[in-house]
Amino acid sequence: MPKRSVLFFAFGTGFFLFFILFSFLVHKDIFTQVDFDTTVRLQNNISQRFDEIFSWFSELGKFEPTVVLLVILLALWKKILVGLTLFSGFVAFHVIELFGKYFVDHPPPPEFMLRTKQLVDFPQFHVRAEFSYPSGHSGRTLFLAVLVVFLIWQTKLLPRWGKVGLSGLVCSFVLVMLVSRIYLGEHWLTDVIGGGILGLALSLIGLAFYRKKRFTSITYHKTVKQASV
């Protein structure tokens, strides 16, 4: 296994283990006051004029748009093994999300804190649960962001400054998405952290199966030998 794949798998596994530990601490209500204080500060310091803008991020982070984007990314990738692995990781994320929402004792923010505006009205996949941990929007966003940034740095069509710029845009989108979850009263800070860690972990584990074809010196010598014959 290439060194990069080992690192991806090691970091992915490490983040997943940290997610398990963090979930246990959330279940024990260790961060209750931090959750409440963070939401209050964001809602007090960000104008309600941004409610509609942040609400659009709620639409973009739903299951339907993200799964469409994932399928497009995997189709562009043209690598069956890594594609199946990443799609399986995406499915696994939602299975673990459902488990967390039903078994981690962590109620969502109260109704009076909710600021989300309904902008798109159509049938959609939706998880109805008593608890809010972890955040599906955060996890899906981190999962896809890692793939997009990885693909950006794999392409040879962009100069280095272009890759840095696009990666910065992706990171900015992720940051706004995460802040929107808390500001809109959809999730607590710990929900966002937990979802993000889980999405990051599963995407890194999936990328561990990526193989880049290399024109090695062995291949070169074989080609030369065949040509001389």
C-alpha positions as a printed NumPy array, in Angstrom:
array([[  0.   ,   0.   ,   0.   ],
       [  1.447,   3.431,  -0.961],
       [  2.583,   5.695,   1.859],
       [ -0.152,   8.248,   1.083],
       [ -2.84 ,   5.573,   1.332],
       [ -1.466,   4.445,   4.689],
       [ -1.571,   8.023,   5.97 ],
       [ -5.14 ,   8.527,   4.744],
       [ -6.269,   5.302,   6.382],
       [ -4.431,   6.085,   9.629],
       [ -5.828,   9.622,   9.884],
       [ -9.303,   8.442,   8.887],
       [ -9.272,   5.72 ,  11.526],
       [ -7.948,   8.167,  14.102],
       [-10.708,  10.67 ,  13.387],
       [-13.317,   7.905,  13.569],
       [-12.057,   6.781,  16.986],
       [-12.09 ,  10.402,  18.128],
       [-15.695,  10.655,  16.884],
       [-16.64 ,   7.705,  19.108],
       [-14.976,   9.304,  22.145],
       [-16.502,  12.707,  21.393],
       [-19.956,  11.127,  20.983],
       [-19.628,   9.557,  24.428],
       [-18.767,  12.933,  25.959],
       [-21.707,  14.578,  24.181],
       [-24.006,  11.848,  25.5  ],
       [-22.785,  12.672,  29.014],
       [-23.719,  16.388,  28.532],
       [-20.154,  17.59 ,  29.042],
       [-20.525,  20.483,  26.573],
       [-24.089,  21.665,  27.292],
       [-23.129,  25.156,  28.43 ],
       [-20.638,  25.609,  25.578],
       [-23.345,  24.626,  23.082],
       [-25.846,  27.135,  24.439],
       [-23.334,  29.983,  24.782],
       [-22.046,  29.498,  21.213],
       [-25.525,  29.641,  19.694],
       [-26.471,  32.732,  21.703],
       [-23.274,  34.552,  20.72 ],
       [-23.694,  33.806,  17.013],
       [-27.342,  34.844,  16.978],
       [-26.579,  38.023,  18.908],
       [-23.66 ,  39.046,  16.702],
       [-24.943,  38.12 ,  13.227],
       [-27.73 ,  40.225,  11.723],
       [-31.018,  38.482,  10.919],
       [-30.644,  39.869,   7.407],
       [-28.465,  36.815,   6.793],
       [-31.249,  34.375,   7.706],
       [-32.234,  33.788,   4.091],
       [-28.628,  33.438,   2.893],
       [-27.827,  30.902,   5.59 ],
       [-31.102,  29.125,   4.842],
       [-29.895,  28.526,   1.274],
       [-26.988,  26.613,   2.772],
       [-29.567,  24.446,   4.524],
       [-30.988,  23.554,   1.108],
       [-27.568,  22.907,  -0.445],
       [-26.514,  20.612,   2.397],
       [-29.559,  18.335,   2.251],
       [-29.308,  14.714,   1.222],
       [-30.609,  15.122,  -2.342],
       [-28.187,  17.808,  -3.646],
       [-25.194,  16.203,  -1.952],
       [-25.836,  12.715,  -3.304],
       [-26.196,  14.155,  -6.823],
       [-22.858,  15.972,  -6.439],
       [-21.227,  12.806,  -5.103],
       [-22.411,  10.761,  -8.099],
       [-21.045,  13.424, -10.468],
       [-17.675,  13.444,  -8.701],
       [-17.412,   9.664,  -8.782],
       [-18.389,   9.597, -12.459],
       [-15.591,  12.058, -13.249],
       [-13.162,   9.973, -11.213],
       [-13.532,   6.857, -13.422],
       [-12.054,   4.603, -10.724],
       [-14.513,   1.858,  -9.841],
       [-12.905,   0.585,  -6.619],
       [-12.405,   3.98 ,  -4.992],
       [-15.834,   5.068,  -6.247],
       [-17.59 ,   2.124,  -4.635],
       [-15.589,   2.605,  -1.448],
       [-16.438,   6.301,  -1.201],
       [-20.103,   5.722,  -1.973],
       [-20.173,   3.003,   0.697],
       [-18.598,   5.486,   3.108],
       [-21.308,   8.023,   2.249],
       [-23.978,   5.415,   2.989],
       [-22.19 ,   4.407,   6.203],
       [-22.204,   8.037,   7.324],
       [-26.009,   8.162,   7.166],
       [-26.353,   4.85 ,   8.986],
       [-24.148,   6.142,  11.808],
       [-26.002,   9.484,  11.729],
       [-29.313,   7.684,  12.26 ],
       [-27.783,   5.666,  15.082],
       [-26.535,   8.846,  16.758],
       [-29.831,  10.686,  16.371],
       [-31.7  ,   7.867,  18.058],
       [-29.269,   6.799,  20.767],
       [-27.081,   9.782,  21.729],
       [-29.109,  11.706,  24.303],
       [-28.711,  15.203,  22.879],
       [-31.905,  17.213,  22.195],
       [-31.753,  19.909,  19.461],
       [-31.895,  23.653,  20.163],
       [-35.314,  24.875,  21.376],
       [-37.882,  26.108,  18.852],
       [-37.441,  29.784,  19.762],
       [-33.833,  29.635,  18.502],
       [-34.782,  28.288,  15.08 ],
       [-34.277,  30.859,  12.285],
       [-34.331,  28.68 ,   9.17 ],
       [-36.587,  29.879,   6.349],
       [-38.279,  27.35 ,   4.065],
       [-37.033,  28.276,   0.591],
       [-37.626,  25.103,  -1.441],
       [-40.752,  23.008,  -1.046],
       [-40.434,  19.513,  -2.479],
       [-40.457,  15.923,  -1.15 ],
       [-37.135,  15.026,   0.405],
       [-35.255,  12.53 ,   2.495],
       [-35.544,  13.685,   6.086],
       [-34.483,  12.204,   9.404],
       [-37.082,  12.713,  12.118],
       [-35.575,  12.011,  15.487],
       [-35.774,  13.264,  19.027],
       [-32.058,  14.05 ,  19.176],
       [-29.845,  16.142,  16.914],
       [-26.374,  14.545,  17.128],
       [-24.537,  14.426,  14.741],
       [-25.273,  17.066,  12.098],
       [-25.935,  15.476,   8.711],
       [-25.317,  18.746,   6.857],
       [-21.888,  19.122,   8.452],
       [-20.873,  15.547,   7.779],
       [-21.991,  15.539,   4.16 ],
       [-20.27 ,  18.867,   3.54 ],
       [-16.931,  17.725,   5.002],
       [-17.168,  14.392,   3.186],
       [-17.635,  16.062,  -0.208],
       [-15.201,  18.91 ,   0.5  ],
       [-12.354,  16.473,   1.122],
       [-13.08 ,  14.741,  -2.195],
       [-13.296,  18.016,  -4.116],
       [-10.023,  19.351,  -2.67 ],
       [ -8.331,  16.019,  -3.365],
       [ -9.479,  16.1  ,  -6.992],
       [ -8.36 ,  19.72 ,  -7.343],
       [ -4.821,  18.803,  -6.298],
       [ -4.796,  15.722,  -8.521],
       [ -5.589,  17.594, -11.721],
       [ -2.829,  18.835, -14.006],
       [ -5.072,  21.408, -15.672],
       [ -4.571,  24.061, -12.99 ],
       [ -1.455,  25.916, -11.822],
       [ -0.548,  25.765,  -8.16 ],
       [ -2.05 ,  29.189,  -7.394],
       [ -5.306,  28.072,  -9.021],
       [ -5.423,  24.976,  -6.849],
       [ -4.789,  27.039,  -3.726],
       [ -7.532,  29.494,  -4.69 ],
       [-10.134,  26.823,  -5.417],
       [ -9.239,  24.951,  -2.237],
       [ -9.699,  28.192,  -0.314],
       [-13.16 ,  28.648,  -1.826],
       [-14.129,  25.117,  -0.821],
       [-12.898,  25.708,   2.739],
       [-14.818,  29.003,   2.895],
       [-18.004,  27.227,   1.794],
       [-17.469,  24.596,   4.488],
       [-16.954,  27.258,   7.157],
       [-20.143,  29.12 ,   6.232],
       [-22.086,  25.848,   6.16 ],
       [-20.9  ,  24.904,   9.647],
       [-21.638,  28.349,  11.078],
       [-25.085,  28.359,   9.461],
       [-26.057,  25.157,  11.29 ],
       [-25.462,  26.807,  14.657],
       [-26.658,  30.314,  13.794],
       [-29.978,  29.064,  12.37 ],
       [-30.627,  27.025,  15.499],
       [-30.643,  23.764,  13.56 ],
       [-27.84 ,  22.204,  15.582],
       [-25.579,  22.774,  18.549],
       [-21.834,  23.281,  18.19 ],
       [-21.179,  19.692,  19.29 ],
       [-23.574,  18.355,  16.62 ],
       [-21.587,  20.23 ,  13.975],
       [-18.212,  19.071,  15.317],
       [-19.352,  15.457,  15.561],
       [-20.851,  15.409,  12.077],
       [-17.805,  17.077,  10.585],
       [-15.384,  14.647,  12.219],
       [-17.406,  11.651,  11.025],
       [-17.629,  12.936,   7.445],
       [-13.906,  13.714,   7.421],
       [-13.009,  10.285,   8.799],
       [-15.05 ,   8.298,   6.274],
       [-13.848,  10.329,   3.296],
       [-10.18 ,   9.83 ,   4.286],
       [-10.698,   6.096,   4.729],
       [-12.285,   5.968,   1.269],
       [ -9.395,   7.859,  -0.288],
       [ -6.972,   5.322,   1.186],
       [ -8.069,   3.018,  -1.638],
       [ -7.061,   5.519,  -4.305],
       [ -4.26 ,   4.291,  -6.542],
       [ -2.367,   6.576,  -8.874],
       [ -0.755,   4.881, -11.85 ],
       [  2.967,   5.449, -11.931],
       [  5.358,   5.039, -14.866],
       [  8.091,   3.337, -12.871],
       [ 11.651,   2.643, -13.902],
       [ 10.817,  -1.075, -14.068],
       [  8.086,  -0.383, -16.602],
       [ 10.469,   1.833, -18.531],
       [ 13.159,  -0.862, -18.773],
       [ 10.626,  -3.48 , -19.843],
       [  9.347,  -1.176, -22.586],
       [ 12.877,  -0.465, -23.849],
       [ 13.76 ,  -4.155, -23.831],
       [ 10.645,  -5.085, -25.816],
       [ 11.304,  -2.325, -28.311],
       [ 14.899,  -3.475, -28.895],
       [ 13.729,  -7.025, -29.625]])
